[in-house]
Amino acid sequence: MSVHPEYIQVFAALERAGIRACALRDELESGELLGDLDLLVEEHRFPLALSVLQSEGYRVLTTERSVPFKSALVKWDDGAFVVLDVHRRLVQDGIVYMDAGEVLSRMRRKEGYTLPAEDDLLIILLIHNILGKCRIQDKHMPLLRDLRDRIGEKEMRTRISGRSGDVLASVLASLEEHHADKRLVEQVRVRLRQALLLDDPRARWRIRRRNWNRLLRRVSPKPRGPLYALIGPDGVGKSSLNRELLDLFNRQSPFRAISVYMGPWGHYRLPIEPGEVYVPGWSLTTREWFDAMISRPSGGRPSVIETLEYVFVKSGDATSEARDHTWIQRIRTQSRLYLTLRYLRSQLAVVRFFTVLALETVWRSLVIYKARRRGSIVLSDRYIYDVMTGRMHEVIPQYRRLREAFCRLVPRPTRVILLDVEPETILKRKNDLTPDTLTRVLAVYKDLASRYRFDRVKADASPATVAATIVGRLFDEIATALRK
């Protein structure tokens, strides 16, 4: 198979700039994108190499504060992430183990890319597997066996000598045993690391500085990861899109993402009963109660005795309620005592609902904060703005100011993505949703989008296509936020 076009473009761009570079893994001819491509470039041209790669669309993700002598770059290309680890020295775990200039002077030219000489490649692969992976990887075993048989221990010793060479020679002599038994590699790893530290005494200082920088980043209270909220009426495809975005970020990218549900009704299962804030026709606002109390009914108000008789005796009698419908409606709409009881019950329901909602929102916000502090991308399926519409398939006008205040209390996401789908498509997906209700729901979201400046994304295509479109829009922002 041929080399992936993106890798050919990388080597061509560096060559045009007069920068010598070679890949450190012999895996490019698979024709596929690797998890990451390790590149070695000339040390004195390292800043220029980074500049050239950035002009090709790459963004610096990790600087030498995290890993000495190396920067990680990432690019979003045609629905996939391309990751480059660009080295200016041959370093593993903070330890320089070979002269990079000599390796570049002896590199081999292949079709569309370059590789180290075979004896250099053998050492690079051995150290990468032993120090970096702590095991002999299956994918490297055939090449290691072939290089060992063709090069041999003597020629390898001309490139790396001393204690480090002794350790690598012992691994080559029993390569199959080390491949089969991970514990042997773990024992060899300790010896090899000690030997390399003796050859590179400054490595201990570099490792301490790297660990210190990582510790500072870990304890920093500032959240680095972006938070993206997906909102919209039921049927626009939020859950499917959320799964696609999680797969894109976690499958083959340098980023990690989690999903947190931040919808306004949560999982606490408040019982729906007369007086609840989201049961239309029962909840009384302060203004409605006050208007009812000062109104003058034509037939006079029911007495306290009549009201108590209905509340404690006849309210649960279905037969009586059907027979005395007019009398019951008179009590419900004209009795000041009943209206006051109904109003108090409504207010208790409001307090209960928003108290539990606040507790749940605070808890989930803490989960989001911890994930963002670790540098994870957080995807929110719904967000607190959905509380402005009410329960599923309903638009609730009551307590609008209270709900708006609640929305202002919750921190704004990095971006709120409002998914747009044709109403006909939504009605096909949600058979229990009426056109009239959908029209009112869409009007609420349109108002929210205008007020809070949501990003509107057409979601009529497949979830995979929409996810790729969103990542393409947000790529630069994500790479900047998560730069180390």
N, C-alpha and C positions, 0 to 999 in steps of 0.2 A: 504493500500500500504506500501511497505518497504521504508526505508531511502535510499537516493541516495548514491551510493557506495563511492563517493568522501568524503561525510561527515563521513561515517563510517571509512574511512581511516584516516581522521583528528583526530578523537577521539582515534583511536587505536594507532596512532603515539604518541600522548600526554600521553596516559596511559603507553606505553612502556617506556617513559622517566620519569615516576613517577610524572607526573604533573596533579593535579586535575583541571578539567575544566567542565563547563556545558554550554549548550545553553541557551540563554535568551529569546527565542521565541519557543513556542510549535507548530512549523509548519513543522517539518522535516519529518513527516510520510506521506507527500504528494507524496514522491518519486521523486520530482522535485528539480532542483536547485533554490534556493531563490535569490532574488536580492542581498542580502548579509546575511551572517550568523553571528549573534552576539554571541561571546564566552566570558565567564568570566573565567580567569585563576588565579592561585595563584600569589599574587603580588611579593613575593620574588623569584619566578621562572619565572617571566615574560620574562627576556632576554633569558632564556633557551627555553621557549615556542616559541619565535620568531625564534630562531635558528633551532628548530625541524621542524617548519613549512616551513622554507626556504629550509631545506633539502628535503622536500616533493615537491618542485617545486614552492613554493609561493615566491612572491617578495613584499617587503615592499613598499607601495605606499604612506601612510600618517603616519607621526610620531606624537609624542605628542606635537610638536610645533603647529600643527593645532588643535588638540582636546586633552585636558588633559586626561591622564591615558588611552589612547587608541591608537592603531595602526591599520591601514587598510592594508590588504594584498590581493594580487590578483594572480590568476594562470590561465593559458590557458590550458584547458584540453578537448581533444576530440571535438574540434569545439565550445567550449563555455568558457565563463569567470566564474571563481569561486571566489567570494569575501568574505573575512572574516574580521569582525570587532572584534579585540581582545582587551578586556578590562582587566585592572588589578584592577580597582575599579568600583563600580556601580555608574556611573556618567551620568548625563543628562544635556546638555547645560552648562557644566563646573561645575555642582553642584553635590557633592557626597551625595547620599540620603540614602544609606544602607551600612552596614558592609559586605564587600565582603567575608571575611573569614567565617563569620557565615553562609552566603548563601551556600558557598561551603561545609561546614561541614554538612549541612542538605539536600544536593541535592539528587534527586531520580535517580536511574539507570533504564534506559529503554533499549530496544533491540538495541544495537549499539551506544547509546549516553546517555547523562545524562541531567537532567532538574532540576531547583530549586524546593524546596518544594512548594506545592500548594499555601500556604499563601504568600510565597515570590514571586511566579510567578504572583499572583494577583496584588501585589504592583508594580512589575516591568512593567507589561503590562499597568496599569493605568498611571503611570508616563510617560512611553514611548508615549502613545497616547495623553496625555494632554500637556506635555511639548514639546515632540519631533514633534508630528504631528498636534497638536492643533485641534484635532477632534477624536472622537471615531470611529476607522476604522471598516468597515463592517466585514472584515475577522476576527477581534478579538472579535467581539460582542458575538457570541455564547459561546466562552470559558469564557469571562468575566462574562456573565450571569450565567454560570454553576458554576464557582468558587465562585461567590457571594452567590449563593443558598446553596452551600455545606460548605463554610467556615464561612461566615457571618462577620459582622462588629467587633464583640468582639474579635475574634481570629486574625483578621487583625491588631487590635490595639496593640496586644502583640508584633508585629514586627515593627510598626512605630507609634509613639505617638506624643503628642504635637499638634501644629497648623497644621503640615503636615497631621497628622492622621485625624484631624477634616475635612480638605478639602477633603481628599479621601473618608471619610465616607459619606460626603454630596453627592459626585458623585455616590457612590454605592447605596445610598437610592433612587436616581432618575436616574438610569443608562439609562433607555430607553429614558427619556426626553433629556439627554445630547447627546445621540446618534443621536437623531432626529434634534436637534438644535445646530448648530456649535457655535452660539453666546454665549450660556451658557458655552461651553468649553473654549472659549476665556476669559470669565470673571473669570472662575475658574483658568485658567492658571496663571493669574496675582497673585491671592491670593496664589496659591501653590508655585509659584516661590519665593515670598516674605517670605513665611514660611520656605522653604528649605534654603534660604540664611541666615536666622537667626540661623538655626542649623549648617550651614557650613560657618562661617565668612570669611574663606580664599578663598571662591569661587569667590568673587568679584575681587580679585587680579588675580586669574587664568583666569577669563573671560577677564579682561583688557589685560593681556599678550597675550592671544590667538587672540584677535581682533587686537592688535598691529602687531603681526606676519602676520596676514592675510592682513593687510593694506600694510605692507612692500612688501609682495609678489605681491600685486595688482599694486603698483606703480613702481615696478622694471621694467626698460626698457629692460631687457634681455628676449628674447623669449624662453619659455620653451617647447612649443609643437613642435613635429617633423613635417616636411613637406615631404610628399612622392608624387613624380610625376609619373604618369602612362603615358608612351609614347609608340609609335609604329604606324605602318601604319594603315590606315582605314581598318576596318574589323577584327581587332584582339580582339575586345571585351572590349575596355577601359571603355565605358560608363556603360555597364552591370556590370563589375567588380567594378567600382566606387560605384554603387548603393549597391552592396552586402557588400562592406567594410563599407559604411556608416551605413547600417543596423546592421552589427555585432557590431560596436563600440557604436551605440546609443541605441540599443534595451535592452541589459542587461549586461552592463559593467560599471566600474567606470570611463571610459573615455568618452569624447565627441569629435565628429569629424564634420568637415564641408568640403564642396567641393567647390573649386574655379577653374574656367576655366582659364588656362594660355596658350592657344594656340596662335600661332603667327599671325593669321589673324583676330581674335577677332570678334566684332559685329559692327564695324563702317562702313561696307559696302562701301568701296572705289569703285567707278565705274571702271569697267574694260574697258579700251580703249587703242588704240594704244599708245605706249610709257610707259605703266605701267611696273613696275619692274617684275611682274610675268605674263607677256604675251609674250611667246617665239616668237622670230623672229622680234620683234619691238624694244625692248630695246637695246640701244647701249652703250657699256661700253667705257671708255676713250681710251683703247687700240684699240678697233674696229673702233672708229671714227678716231683716228690718222692714222691707217693703210689705211683707205679708203681715207683720205685726201692726203696722200703722194703717193698713187698708181697712175699709168699712164694708163688710159683707152685707148684702141686701137682706138676707134672712136672719141676721143675728148670728153670733158665735155659739158653738156647742158649749154646754156647761162642763165644769171640771169633772162632775160625776159621769157624764156621758163619755168623756175622753178616757177616764180611768177604766170604765167598763169595757171600752174597746181594746185598750192596751193590754189589760190583764185577763180578760175573759174571752172576747170574741175575735181577737186578731188572729188566733190560730185555728179558728173554726171555718173551714172552707165553705160549708153549706150556708152558714150564717152570712159569710162575706158575699156570697153570690146573691143571697136574698136581700140583703140590706146595702146594696152597692151605693145607692144615692146617699144614705146616711153615713157610710164609711168615707166616701169621697169628701163629704162636708166636714167630717172630723179632720181628715188628713190635710185639707187645704185651708180650713178656717179656725180650727182650735189653736189658740195661742199656746196652750200647754203642750199639745202634740207637736206643733211647729218648733217650739223651744227644745223639746226632747230630741226631735229629729235633727235640729241644728247642732246640739251638743254632741250627738252621736256622729254627725258628719265631721265635726272638728276633731273629735278623738280619732276617727278613722284617718283624717289627714295627717295628724301628728304621728300616729302609729306608722302609716305608710312611709312618710318622709324620714322618720327616725331610722327605721330599718333600712331604707334605701341609702341613707347617709352612712350608716355603719358598714354596709356591704361595699359601698363605693370607696370608703376610706381603706378598707382591707384590700380591695383589689388594686387601689392606687399604690399601696405599699408593695404589692407584688410587682407592679409595673416599675416602680422606682428601683427596686433591687435589680431587676433584669436590665434596666437601662444603665445603671451604675456599672454593671459587669460588661457593658458594651454590646448588649444584644439589641437587635431590632425588635420592637414590640408591635404586633398587629392586633388591633382591637376590633372584634366583631361587634358592631354597634358602639355607641358612646352615649354619654349622658344627654346629649342633645335630643336623642330620641324620646326623652321624657316629655317633650313639647307636643307630641302627637297623642300620647295616652297609651292605652292597651292595644293589643294586636287588632287590626282592622277597625279601629275606632279613633275618632278625633274628639278629644275632650277639651271643652273650652274653660272648665272651672279652674280656679287657682293659677291662672296664667302667670301672674307676677311672682308667685311663690316658686313656680317651676323655672322661670327665667332666672330668679336669684340663685336657685340651686345649680343651674348651668354655669353661672358666673363663678361659683365657689370652686368648681372642679377645674384643675389646671387644663389649659388648652393643649391638645396634641401638637406634635410638630406640623402635621397636616391632617385635615379632615377630608376624606375622599368620598364625595357623594356620587353614587352610581346612578346613571341615567339609563332607563330602559323604556321602550315604548309601552304605553298603558295597555295595549292589546296583548303584549307578551306577558305582562304581569298578571292580567286577568285569566290568561290561559293556565298559568302556573298555579294560581290561587283561586280555585273555583268558588270558595266561600267569600270572596271579596267582591263587593258590588261596585259598579262604575262610579256611583255617587260618592261612596266612601273613599275610593281611590283618588278621585278628583280633589277631595278635601285634604287627604293625606299629602298628595303631591304639592298642594298649595302651601302647606306648612313647611315642607322641605325646601321649596323654592324661596320662601321668606327667610329660613335659616341660612341657606346658602348665600343670599344677598347680605344678610346682616353680619355673618361671621366669616365671609369670604372663603367658602369651601372650594376645593378643587373638584370640578365636575368632570366625570369620566364616562364616556359612552360604554355601556356594558352589554351591548346587543350581540357581540361576537362570543366565541367560546371562552371559558374561564382562562385557558392557557394563553390565548391571544391577548386578553385584557390584562392578565398578570404581567406579560412581557412588556406591554405598553406602559404600565405603571412603573415598573422597574426602570425602564429606559428614561422616563421623566425624572425619577428620583435618584438616579445613580450618582450624579455628582454630589448631591446633598448628603447621601448616605456615606460616600467615601470621605467627604470632608469631616463629617461628624465623628466617624470612627477611626480617624487617623491617629496612630500612636506615636 
